[in-house]
Amino acid sequence: MPHYATQQSLGCDLSVLGICYGKQILNKELGGTVERKDVRDGQFEIQVETECPLFKGLETRQMVLLTNGDSVDKVAEGLRCVAKSSRHID
């Protein structure tokens, strides 16, 4: 699921959106953890924060396609998770 990085955590004046492997690398580099899950692919329901500009106007629940089994386990300080699955797979 997407994560936003704050300007303070990256030391720049830009917000950064991490999706899929980019999110996992960003999270790991900033001190979070990533783990491999048993589920490798398929369609899953996620819950999004509709207050986030990225999801403005969308329904809270969305169906998405998962194409890898790696998942953020612990979100790094300075990052904000704006969507997640009920199975904690992202």
MIVOKOL-482253 format. One record per residue (C-alpha): residue number from 1; residue in one letter; x, y, z. Coordinates in Angstrom, 3 decimals. Example, Ala and Ser with C-alpha at 12.3 -4.5 7.8 and 13.67 -1.06 7.14 Angstrom:
SITE / i / aa / xx / yy / zz
SITE / 1 / A / 12.300 / -4.500 / 7.800
SITE / 2 / S / 13.670 / -1.060 / 7.140
END
This chain:
SITE / i / aa / xx / yy / zz
SITE / 1 / M / 0.000 / 0.000 / 0.000
SITE / 2 / P / 1.176 / 3.532 / -0.508
SITE / 3 / H / 3.300 / 5.360 / 2.024
SITE / 4 / Y / 4.096 / 9.049 / 2.145
SITE / 5 / A / 7.485 / 10.228 / 3.358
SITE / 6 / T / 7.681 / 13.540 / 5.140
SITE / 7 / Q / 10.153 / 16.221 / 4.131
SITE / 8 / Q / 11.938 / 15.879 / 7.472
SITE / 9 / S / 12.578 / 12.156 / 7.039
SITE / 10 / L / 14.176 / 12.625 / 3.610
SITE / 11 / G / 15.919 / 15.940 / 4.224
SITE / 12 / C / 14.353 / 17.630 / 1.196
SITE / 13 / D / 11.448 / 19.913 / 0.350
SITE / 14 / L / 9.444 / 17.294 / -1.532
SITE / 15 / S / 6.833 / 14.754 / -0.465
SITE / 16 / V / 7.536 / 11.270 / -1.827
SITE / 17 / L / 4.990 / 8.579 / -2.638
SITE / 18 / G / 6.208 / 4.982 / -2.397
SITE / 19 / I / 4.299 / 2.202 / -4.172
SITE / 20 / C / 5.168 / -1.512 / -4.357
SITE / 21 / Y / 8.946 / -2.133 / -4.288
SITE / 22 / G / 9.691 / 1.604 / -4.123
SITE / 23 / K / 7.659 / 1.788 / -0.913
SITE / 24 / Q / 9.457 / -1.208 / 0.537
SITE / 25 / I / 12.916 / 0.180 / -0.269
SITE / 26 / L / 11.997 / 3.627 / 1.081
SITE / 27 / N / 10.613 / 2.063 / 4.261
SITE / 28 / K / 13.666 / -0.168 / 4.812
SITE / 29 / E / 16.161 / 2.651 / 4.155
SITE / 30 / L / 14.405 / 4.813 / 6.762
SITE / 31 / G / 14.498 / 2.111 / 9.462
SITE / 32 / G / 11.320 / 0.108 / 8.876
SITE / 33 / T / 11.126 / -3.601 / 8.133
SITE / 34 / V / 9.879 / -5.682 / 5.196
SITE / 35 / E / 8.945 / -9.357 / 5.381
SITE / 36 / R / 8.053 / -12.066 / 2.875
SITE / 37 / K / 4.493 / -13.406 / 3.152
SITE / 38 / D / 3.192 / -16.800 / 2.034
SITE / 39 / V / 0.606 / -15.198 / -0.252
SITE / 40 / R / 2.294 / -14.333 / -3.553
SITE / 41 / D / -0.435 / -12.885 / -5.770
SITE / 42 / G / -4.141 / -12.392 / -6.212
SITE / 43 / Q / -6.886 / -9.850 / -5.771
SITE / 44 / F / -7.397 / -8.299 / -2.325
SITE / 45 / E / -9.567 / -5.689 / -0.701
SITE / 46 / I / -7.787 / -2.722 / 0.855
SITE / 47 / Q / -8.986 / 0.117 / 3.015
SITE / 48 / V / -7.787 / 3.605 / 2.047
SITE / 49 / E / -7.691 / 6.870 / 3.984
SITE / 50 / T / -9.991 / 9.032 / 1.904
SITE / 51 / E / -8.647 / 12.148 / 3.685
SITE / 52 / C / -5.420 / 11.566 / 1.740
SITE / 53 / P / -5.448 / 13.641 / -1.486
SITE / 54 / L / -4.401 / 10.523 / -3.424
SITE / 55 / F / -7.730 / 8.832 / -2.600
SITE / 56 / K / -10.025 / 11.876 / -2.522
SITE / 57 / G / -13.440 / 11.016 / -3.931
SITE / 58 / L / -12.910 / 7.232 / -3.795
SITE / 59 / E / -14.725 / 4.666 / -1.702
SITE / 60 / T / -12.953 / 3.589 / 1.495
SITE / 61 / R / -12.719 / -0.016 / 0.279
SITE / 62 / Q / -10.921 / -0.801 / -2.991
SITE / 63 / M / -10.032 / -4.025 / -4.809
SITE / 64 / V / -6.368 / -4.256 / -5.866
SITE / 65 / L / -4.077 / -6.783 / -7.524
SITE / 66 / L / -1.151 / -8.093 / -5.480
SITE / 67 / T / 1.789 / -9.229 / -7.601
SITE / 68 / N / 4.420 / -10.038 / -4.977
SITE / 69 / G / 4.446 / -11.419 / -1.461
SITE / 70 / D / 6.729 / -8.892 / 0.223
SITE / 71 / S / 5.077 / -6.649 / 2.793
SITE / 72 / V / 5.970 / -3.771 / 5.101
SITE / 73 / D / 6.022 / -5.216 / 8.615
SITE / 74 / K / 6.996 / -2.102 / 10.607
SITE / 75 / V / 6.471 / 1.374 / 9.120
SITE / 76 / A / 9.560 / 3.587 / 9.468
SITE / 77 / E / 9.415 / 6.753 / 11.517
SITE / 78 / G / 8.499 / 9.683 / 9.290
SITE / 79 / L / 6.356 / 7.590 / 6.940
SITE / 80 / R / 2.581 / 7.470 / 6.919
SITE / 81 / C / 0.584 / 4.468 / 5.688
SITE / 82 / V / -2.507 / 5.635 / 3.761
SITE / 83 / A / -3.870 / 2.227 / 2.682
SITE / 84 / K / -3.749 / -1.316 / 4.029
SITE / 85 / S / -5.281 / -4.737 / 3.583
SITE / 86 / S / -7.151 / -6.617 / 6.276
SITE / 87 / R / -4.667 / -9.492 / 5.806
SITE / 88 / H / -1.690 / -7.167 / 6.381
SITE / 89 / I / -0.352 / -7.907 / 2.927
SITE / 90 / D / 0.934 / -5.019 / 0.837
END
